[in-house]
């Protein structure tokens, strides 16, 4: 019953001993993987923050309808219901004056305290209208003309050419992230493959003995696969640590600059879930590289 536990303990212990026996090779492999994943992390972080800035500027909302101060809630609800029935409209979100004030305060970042004392109803209530994919851009202007004629509407803002450029930028960054991800994946697997291959050559006598005493293929390969996973996790962790230090050092300067365009609060580093995904991605790359190496070179 305890045999699987003992086997796992041996695999982990042997993998750790293998890494300790060649520290220079391991450090070189982890460092090289970290540099590769640092590139991917920088592109992904830029993409995430670009999305945040687009949302902060409101460019992700094609049509924004600002309501008059004394708009009746029933009339506003009726207008929302009519808008949601149109096939060209994907969703309509009501933004209260308090929500608008909170967004402005977040966009100012550290300068948000300048809004202290202002009436929470100083900003108008609004409707954010999101169009369905593939909708004709002229529909937004036609909708704006129709909504402006309503007595409950003060003004209608339609995202123009800047919105298109912002979305083009996001698509470009997304393509770069995908390309960087593919290149980093191949590079990291090649690094782990080379490192594990050296480990197999260095321990070929041990592998042969394990085979002779009845060690299964999975048991023999286990320590090398574990070693590759640890390399991947350490490489990803080092890359995330370096990226965080770089982000933390330039974040205050970027925040002050973006506060002028009310987008300071849009900048952020990876969250806990995203960090966990990054570490898991590194572990997966290490596992695949190690399996490829032992599958070819550990057969005695």
N, C-alpha and C positions, 0 to 999 in steps of 0.2 A: 504493500500500500504506500509505503514511503519511498519506493524506488524512483518515481518521477521527481519527487522533491530532491533526492540526492543527485539525480542526473542534472537537474536544473542548477543546483548549487555548484556542481563541478563545472558546468558550462560557464557560469558567471565567473567563478574563481579563476578558471583557466584563461578566460578572455581578459580578465584584469591583469593576470600575470604576463600574458603575451604583450599587453600594452606597456607594462613596466619594463619588460626586457628590452624594448627598443624605443625609449622615450623620444629620441631625436626624430625618428621616422614618424612617430605619432604626432609630435608637435608640428612637424612640417605639414603633415596631412591635414590636421585640424586647422592650422593657420591658413593654408591654401583654400580649404573649403569655406572658412570664414570670409575671406576676401571675395570669393565668388558669391556667397549668399548676401554679403554686404551690398553688392551691386543690386541684387534682386530686392532686398529690403528697402533700399533708397528709392527705387522706382515705385514700389508698392506704397511706400509712405507718401511720396509725392502725389500719387494717384488718389489716395484716400483724402489727403488734405485739399487737393484740388476740388474733389467732390464737395467737401465741407464748405469751401469758399463759394462755390456755385450756389449752394443752398443758402448761405449767408447773404449773398447778394440778391437772392430771389430769382436768379436766372433759370432755375429749374422749373419755375412756374410760368407757363406761357402767358396767362392772363390773370391779372389781379384786379378785383373789383372793390373799390373803397366806398363804404356806405356813409350816408349822412348821419349826423350825430343823433337825430331823433327818429331813426329808422325803426319801425315797428317790428318786433321779433316775428310776428306772424307773417308779415310781408316778406321778410328776409327768408324765412323758412319756405314760403311758397316759391320764391325765386330760385332757391337752391333745388327744390324738388323739380322745377321745370328744367333747370340746367342738367340735372342728372338723367333726365329722360332722353337727352340728345345723344345720338350714337357717336358723335365726334368728341364727346367729353368723357374722359375716363373717371374722373373723381372731382368732387368739390369739397374743400375744407374751409370751415368757418374759423376765422382768427379774431379773437376778442381783443379789445384795447390792451388788456393786461398781458396777453400773450405777445402782442406786438411790442410792448414796452420791455418785456423780458428778453425778446430777441435783440432789440436794440442795445440793451445793457450788456448782453453777452457779446455782441459784435464789437462793442467798445473796449472789451477786455478790462484792463486795469483802470481805464478812464471811465468805466461805467458809473463810478460814484458821482460823476457830474450830473447824472439824472436824478440824484437824490432830491426829494422835495417836490418833484414834478407830479402833477396830477396823473394818476394811473390811467385816466381816460383821455389823456392829451392826444394820443394817437387814435385814429379812427378804426372801427371794426372793418374787416375786409373778408372777401371770399377769394380763395386761391383755386383757380380753375386749371386742372391738368387735362390736356388734350390726349386723345387716343393716339397710339402710334400710327404713322402714315397719314395723319390728318393734314389737309391742305393748309399751309401757313396763312393764306388769306382768310381762313375761317376765323382766326383770332381777331383780326381787324373788323370783320363783319359782326362778330359777337360783341366787340367793344362798342360799336355804333349802336347796336340794339340795346345793350345794357345801359348806356349813357342816357337813353331816353326815359328810363324808369325814374320815378320821383325819389326812390330810396337810395339811388346811386349818386355819389358825389363825383367820382372820377374813375376811369378805367385805364390801367397801364398794361400795355402789351409788350412782351419781351421782343426786342428787335434783333439787329444784326449781331450785337455783342453776345446775345444768348446762343446764337448759332456757332459763333467762334468758340465760346466756352465749351459747348458740347463737342465740337471738333477736337478741342484740346484734350478733353477727357477721353475721347475715343483713341486719340494718338497715344496718350499715356497708358491706356488699357492695352493697346497693341504692343507697346514697349514692354509692359509688365509681362505679357504672355511670351514675347520673344526672349526676354531676360530669364523667365522661368524655365523655358526649354533649354537654353544654353547652360544655365546654372545646374539644372538637373543632370545634363550629360557630363558637365565638368566634374561635379561632385561624385557621380557614380564612377567616373574614370579614376579619380583620386583614390576613392576607397578600394576600387578594384586593384590598383597598383599596390597599395599598402598591404591589403590582405594577401595578395599574391606573394609578396616578400615574406609575410608571416608564415605562409604555407611552406615555402622553401626552407625557412629557418627551422620549422618544426616537423619536417617530413619524417624524421625517425620516430617521433612520438606518434604521428598519425599512423605509421605502419604498425607500430606496436598495438595501438588501439584497435586496428583492423584485425590483427592476429588473435587478440583476446576476445573478439566477438562484438566490438563496438559497432553500432548501427551507423548508417550513413548520416542520419540526422544528428546523432550524438557527436560524431566526429566533426561535423560542420558547425555545430551549435556555437562553439566558442568563437569561431571566426565571424559568424553572423552577428553575435552579440558585440564583438569588437567593432564591427562596421557600424552598428547602430549607435554605439557610444561616440564614435568619431563624428557621426552625423549630428547627434544632439549637441556635442561640444562645439562643433563648427557653427551650428545655428545659434547656439547660446552666445558664443563670442561675437558673432556678427550682430545680434540684437543688442548686446551690451555696448559695442562700439557705436552702433547707430543711435542708441539712446543718449550716449554722451555727446555725440555731435549735435543731435536735435536739441538737447538741453542747453547747449552752449549758445546756439544761434536763435533759440526760441524767443528770448526777450526782445531781441532786435527786430525780429519779424513781427512780433505782437505790436510793438510800437508803430511800425510802419503800416500794418493793416488796420490799426485803430482809426486811421484817417479815412478809410473806406468802409468802416463799420463791419469789419470781418475778422477782428482780432480773435474772437472766441472760436473761430473755425479750425484753428490749428490744434492738433492733438497727436500724441504718439499712439502706437498700437495698444489696444486694450488687452486684458488678461486672456480672453478667448483667442485673440489674434496671435498673441505671443505663444500660446499653447499650440496653435495650428502651425506656427513657424517651427517650433521644436519638433513637432510630429512629422512635419515635412522633411526636416533634416534627418530624423531617424529613419524615415521611409527610404530616402535616398541612400543612406548608409546600408540599410538592409539589402536593397536591390543590388548595390555594387558589390557587397560582400557575397551574396548568393551567386552572382555571376562569376566571381573569382573562384570560390571554393567548388562550384559546379564543374569548373574546367581543370583546376590545378590540384584539387585535394583528393583526386581519385588515384589511389596507390594500387 
